[in-house]
Amino acid sequence: MHDNPLSVDEPIVDSASGAALPSPHTAHEDDVPAHERHAAMGHMLTGAIEEGKHQVPVQPDPLVTKPSQLESWRVFKIMSEFVEGFDLIRKYQLAATFFGSVRTTLDEKIYSDATELGNRLAKAGFAIITGGSAGIMEAGNKGAYEAGGASVGLNIKLHDHQPTNQYVTDSMMFDHFFVRKVMLTFASEVYVYFPGGYGTLDEFTEILTLVQTRAIKPVPILLYGKDYWQPIFDLFQNHLYEKYHTIDESDLHLFHIVDSVDEAYDYILKTVKGKS
């Protein structure tokens, strides 16, 4: 048995009623069978769910970094978002996820291209899934909506208020970014990245890492707009691969850059199984 430097006397999940919910760290020793560890975790989660479901605040506070304890209601809220999110995305057997800036500061053509691509893919039977807000997300949803297709928005509650756009036919609002990212990650057969900011780059490198490490099966990753994405590709090639050798040459082929709706549409139909 090894000492666990992270062990604490208090349970990780805070119980507002004062009843101590068991901490599973006590069952993480090497000689404890897996089924006993699972039982300890199950007991803790059951208690948190039963208590937390009655305590979820209308306006939850942000989750702080490295909390010493988690409120029971937050454990319930996180788990409920996972369950509700997976229940939503499983309804769509063929889908394409669009990522891109929430802002409307890009060239107007990029928005019209997102609308056109969403429209054409919806007519081909794809559900279009976005982050559900404005900018590129709204443009993609608009295309699917006007085609009479499934137009899904997976939005996030922010302090500056990020309303869901008017072109969604199905939607969900998340409180936790990491849960929303999981839903966007597992939602589709193809991922299309339009120009965007930190959020778009975060979502792009998340998928890229999952495919690179084989944490998920290979999935088509499409980068739309050469003016925006070519310099980022050059950074990957010249800086990460050639200078520092922190990625392999094969990693440069995990995604594909396109510069027109026709090129994007043809690539998607060619690469997505069952639509070639």
C-alpha positions as a printed Julia matrix, in Angstrom:
276×3 Matrix{Float64}:
   0.0    0.0     0.0
   1.22   3.49   -0.88
   0.63   6.76    0.88
  -1.7    9.06   -1.04
  -0.43  12.67   -0.68
  -3.77  13.99   -1.93
  -5.83  12.23    0.73
  -7.78  14.48    3.08
 -10.0   13.79    6.05
 -12.99  15.62    4.61
 -15.14  14.1     1.85
 -14.69  15.67   -1.59
 -18.44  16.17   -1.96
 -19.96  18.65    0.46
 -23.29  17.65    1.98
 -25.45  20.62    2.92
 -27.4   18.48    5.36
 -24.27  17.76    7.32
 -24.25  14.04    6.53
 -20.76  12.98    5.46
 -20.74  11.48    1.97
 -17.97   8.88    1.61
 -14.78   9.86   -0.2
 -13.65   7.25   -2.75
  -9.95   8.06   -2.21
  -9.97   5.67    0.75
 -10.7    2.83   -1.68
  -7.9    3.66   -4.12
  -5.24   1.56   -2.47
  -3.51  -1.08   -4.58
  -4.97  -4.04   -2.68
  -8.59  -2.89   -2.95
 -10.49  -4.77   -5.7
 -11.95  -2.75   -8.55
 -15.53  -3.68   -7.64
 -15.03  -2.24   -4.17
 -13.62   0.99   -5.57
 -16.58   1.21   -7.91
 -18.97   0.55   -5.07
 -17.42   3.36   -3.02
 -17.74   5.77   -5.97
 -21.3    4.64   -6.63
 -22.25   5.21   -3.01
 -20.78   8.71   -3.08
 -22.51   9.64   -6.36
 -25.85   8.22   -5.22
 -25.73  10.37   -2.1
 -24.72  13.45   -4.04
 -27.49  12.99   -6.6
 -30.21  12.38   -4.03
 -29.26  15.44   -2.04
 -28.08  17.68   -4.85
 -31.18  17.42   -7.03
 -33.13  19.46   -4.47
 -30.52  22.22   -4.15
 -29.57  23.39   -7.66
 -29.54  27.22   -7.6
 -31.22  29.25  -10.33
 -27.93  31.02  -11.07
 -25.05  28.66  -10.2
 -21.72  30.24   -9.26
 -18.73  29.39  -11.5
 -16.77  26.28  -10.62
 -13.59  27.43   -8.89
 -10.16  26.04   -9.74
  -9.09  23.09   -7.59
 -12.03  23.08   -5.18
 -11.46  21.46   -1.8
 -15.07  20.3    -1.92
 -17.82  20.03   -4.5
 -21.35  20.95   -3.59
 -23.79  18.05   -3.94
 -25.95  20.09   -6.28
 -22.98  20.68   -8.61
 -22.24  16.96   -8.87
 -25.91  16.43   -9.76
 -25.87  19.31  -12.27
 -22.73  18.06  -14.04
 -24.07  14.52  -14.29
 -27.49  15.7   -15.46
 -25.87  17.81  -18.21
 -23.97  14.75  -19.43
 -27.11  12.6   -19.47
 -29.29  15.23  -21.12
 -26.58  16.11  -23.63
 -25.97  12.53  -24.75
 -29.73  11.99  -24.94
 -29.97  14.95  -27.32
 -27.11  14.15  -29.69
 -27.98  10.46  -30.01
 -31.14  11.47  -31.88
 -29.08  12.53  -34.91
 -27.64   9.59  -36.81
 -25.75  11.72  -39.37
 -24.42  15.11  -38.34
 -21.84  17.79  -39.07
 -20.6   20.15  -36.37
 -19.7   23.73  -37.29
 -17.27  25.72  -35.13
 -16.36  29.39  -35.51
 -16.44  32.87  -34.08
 -19.45  34.18  -32.19
 -18.49  37.65  -33.42
 -19.7   39.31  -36.61
 -16.38  40.99  -37.42
 -15.27  38.61  -40.18
 -15.7   39.12  -43.91
 -19.36  38.76  -44.83
 -18.51  36.0   -47.31
 -17.44  33.62  -44.55
 -20.9   33.85  -42.97
 -22.69  33.34  -46.29
 -20.43  30.36  -47.01
 -21.29  28.83  -43.63
 -24.99  29.3   -44.39
 -24.67  27.77  -47.84
 -22.67  24.78  -46.61
 -25.13  24.19  -43.78
 -27.98  24.38  -46.27
 -26.45  21.91  -48.71
 -25.44  19.43  -46.01
 -28.91  19.58  -44.46
 -30.43  18.75  -47.83
 -28.02  15.8   -48.02
 -29.39  14.48  -44.73
 -26.96  15.92  -42.19
 -28.07  17.51  -38.95
 -26.08  20.71  -38.44
 -24.8   21.1   -34.89
 -23.24  24.33  -33.59
 -22.58  26.16  -30.36
 -26.01  27.68  -30.82
 -25.16  31.36  -30.54
 -24.38  34.15  -33.03
 -21.77  34.61  -35.76
 -20.64  31.49  -37.61
 -22.84  29.35  -35.38
 -25.96  31.25  -36.37
 -24.95  31.18  -40.04
 -24.62  27.39  -40.03
 -27.89  26.93  -38.18
 -29.62  29.32  -40.58
 -28.59  27.25  -43.58
 -29.92  24.04  -42.07
 -33.11  25.72  -40.86
 -33.91  27.23  -44.26
 -33.35  23.81  -45.86
 -35.91  22.28  -43.51
 -33.26  20.16  -41.82
 -32.26  19.48  -38.24
 -30.52  22.52  -36.78
 -29.07  21.95  -33.3
 -27.55  24.47  -30.89
 -25.46  23.48  -27.86
 -25.16  26.82  -26.07
 -23.37  27.9   -22.89
 -24.43  30.3   -20.15
 -22.03  33.24  -19.94
 -21.96  36.31  -17.75
 -22.38  38.61  -20.76
 -25.42  36.6   -21.91
 -25.17  34.49  -25.05
 -28.7   33.91  -26.36
 -29.53  30.96  -28.59
 -30.06  32.0   -32.2
 -33.48  31.85  -33.81
 -32.58  29.17  -36.36
 -32.29  26.11  -34.11
 -34.87  23.33  -34.13
 -33.37  21.63  -31.06
 -31.11  23.04  -28.38
 -29.61  22.74  -24.93
 -28.06  25.31  -22.59
 -25.02  24.21  -20.56
 -23.54  25.63  -17.36
 -20.21  23.83  -17.71
 -17.87  24.34  -20.67
 -16.23  20.93  -20.32
 -19.56  19.08  -20.58
 -20.52  21.11  -23.64
 -17.15  20.33  -25.24
 -17.73  16.6   -24.75
 -21.1   16.86  -26.5
 -19.63  18.84  -29.41
 -16.77  16.35  -29.61
 -18.95  13.24  -29.84
 -21.84  14.73  -31.79
 -20.9   14.26  -35.44
 -19.33  12.39  -38.35
 -17.4   15.47  -39.53
 -16.12  18.66  -37.89
 -15.91  21.92  -39.8
 -13.87  24.79  -38.37
 -14.42  28.3   -39.65
 -12.27  31.25  -38.48
 -12.65  32.04  -34.8
 -10.91  33.03  -31.59
  -9.57  31.18  -28.57
 -12.7   29.07  -28.24
 -12.52  27.82  -31.83
  -8.8   27.07  -31.55
  -9.41  25.25  -28.27
 -12.14  23.12  -29.85
  -9.95  22.43  -32.89
  -6.89  21.31  -30.89
  -9.15  19.23  -28.62
 -10.41  17.13  -31.54
  -6.94  17.08  -33.11
  -5.42  15.7   -29.89
  -8.13  13.09  -29.46
  -7.59  11.8   -33.02
  -3.78  12.02  -32.75
  -3.72   9.98  -29.53
  -6.38   7.56  -30.82
  -8.66   8.43  -27.94
 -11.41   8.59  -30.55
 -11.69   6.99  -33.97
 -10.35   9.06  -36.9
 -12.92  11.62  -38.02
 -12.79  14.11  -40.89
 -11.56  17.52  -39.69
 -12.17  20.34  -42.15
 -10.63  23.81  -41.84
 -12.52  26.41  -43.85
 -10.69  29.47  -45.18
  -7.06  29.3   -46.31
  -6.28  32.92  -45.4
  -7.05  32.1   -41.76
  -5.84  28.51  -41.45
  -2.72  28.4   -43.67
  -0.59  30.45  -41.23
  -1.65  28.12  -38.42
  -0.7   25.11  -40.54
   2.65  26.78  -41.26
   3.18  27.19  -37.51
   2.49  23.49  -36.99
   4.81  22.48  -39.82
   7.71  24.91  -39.34
   7.66  25.35  -35.58
   6.22  22.19  -34.04
   7.38  19.61  -36.59
  10.54  20.87  -38.29
  12.14  22.98  -35.53
  11.05  21.36  -32.26
   9.93  17.88  -33.4
   7.01  17.9   -30.96
   4.63  16.37  -33.5
   5.07  13.76  -36.24
   4.81  14.46  -39.94
   1.68  12.31  -40.05
   0.02  14.7   -37.58
   0.04  17.35  -40.31
  -2.38  15.2   -42.3
  -5.07  14.82  -39.64
  -7.01  17.76  -41.08
  -7.81  19.22  -44.47
  -7.95  22.9   -45.51
 -10.58  24.06  -48.01
 -11.46  27.42  -49.47
 -14.89  27.06  -51.06
 -18.31  25.61  -50.34
 -18.03  23.21  -53.28
 -14.67  21.91  -52.07
 -15.94  21.48  -48.51
 -19.18  19.8   -49.58
 -17.46  17.37  -51.95
 -14.83  16.47  -49.36
 -17.45  15.78  -46.71
 -19.54  13.55  -48.96
 -16.42  11.71  -50.09
 -14.99  11.1   -46.61
 -18.07  10.48  -44.48
 -19.04   6.82  -44.59
 -22.32   6.13  -46.36
 -22.44   9.46  -48.24
 -19.85   8.85  -50.96
